Amino acid sequence: MPLTKGEAADTPVTVTDPAMVKRAVKAAALGNAMEWFDFGVYSYIAVTLGKVFFPGGNPTAQLLSTFGAFAAAFLVRPVGGMVFGPLGDRIGRQKVLALTMILMATGTFAIGLIPSFASIGLWAPALLFVARLVQGFSTGGEYGGASTFIAEYAPDKKRGFMGSWLEFGTLAGYIGGAGLVTLLTALLSSDDLLSWGWRLPFLIAGPMGLIGLYLRLRLEETPAFAALEKESSAKQKEQKKVSLKETVVGQWRAMLLCVGLVLVFNVTDYMLLSYMPTYLTEQLKYDATHGLLVILGVMALMMCVQPFAGRLNDRFGHRPVIAAGCVGFLVLSVPALLLIRQGSLLAIGLGTGALGLLLVCFTSSMPSTLPALFPTKVRYGSLSIGFNISVSIFGGTTPLVVTALIGATGNLLMPAYYMMAAAVVGGVAVFFMTESARRPLPGSPPSVESEAEARALRAAG
């Protein structure tokens, strides 16, 4: 990918290669799809996993144990972010993304091979926790790297649209994982699903990982990182390695904004896509298969809207789109959940559909908004650490916390109150953030689609 130097003003301008941009988006989105394929499978088959891996007796205790293992992966995500993020700033985004793909596929595939509690006793949940920790560690470097990769490849005026495909991959992975669970639930008897059927979705991760690894190994390094590497080499004495203190403390303001934005994004995301199927089944006693199909329909709707919402980010800016989502969740969470509690298919569809469309305000914005908070030399590291700290504390714990809150209070509106609180935090972050749509990334030159645009920028000085 050529780096064009300004002739008159001597200003660097990156001229993107459309074919390379598309390849970068596909490779990054596929990795995200694989990550969320696992989350979709794990969340949608949580009741079965509780019976397989934990002692029998109290179904609520089994479900809490399963979600506890789900949350455990998020506890090590900040560690993964602290390892893979700075590493990506030092040796390159492409190499680290290939490594995280291998580890993710290995962890997911391993879950499908673990014997049940009935076979090996307490070793079963112990091995499940180990596999989840491997997944969480690798995922710590995945989202920050994938969003950075797309943001640094995309032209400035299309960064929102290109970034929206990362979460399109998320939804595709969720639909793939949840759809497979739904199919298995419908086709297999309860005994077959419990004895061997639950393993199939996890074993698919092996081939998926090999495909993703192949695509990522074919990519070149991003133009922004290549330019930074060239600049560091030219200075010779200056070391490109950045300290962890500079990555975190040196970016404290951007880090706080990142945590706040990711909080509202992930609490609402996990609430709707991960927890809602369990809420429908366990709390509202709704038919499991129909409940899964409703959420699948919502995700399909979100996929259809996602690219268009990405274009809205490029046209109107990230701040208005994210703010609209925060206001929507603050005002509509309780009405939507009350609709869902009516229990009819139409009411559940309308309630979850409304929440899904509000969630698109975040899924279409965050992949391009978050990388723009940080300069190039610390972008991968700072974003990975900030993102994973927020996800670990607030996002991944959402199913566990809400299940516990409902159990303690008996109030079935707890999911709505939790989303409203997250919307307030997100709104504060939006108020303090700077608009970054259609502008160069901090620490990077302007990125355009053609030489004509580059000449126009050079002429403008």
Beta strands, then each sheet from edge to edge (+ up, - down):
strand 1: 3-5
strand 2: 12-15
strand 3: 447-448
sheet 1: 1+ 2- 3-
end
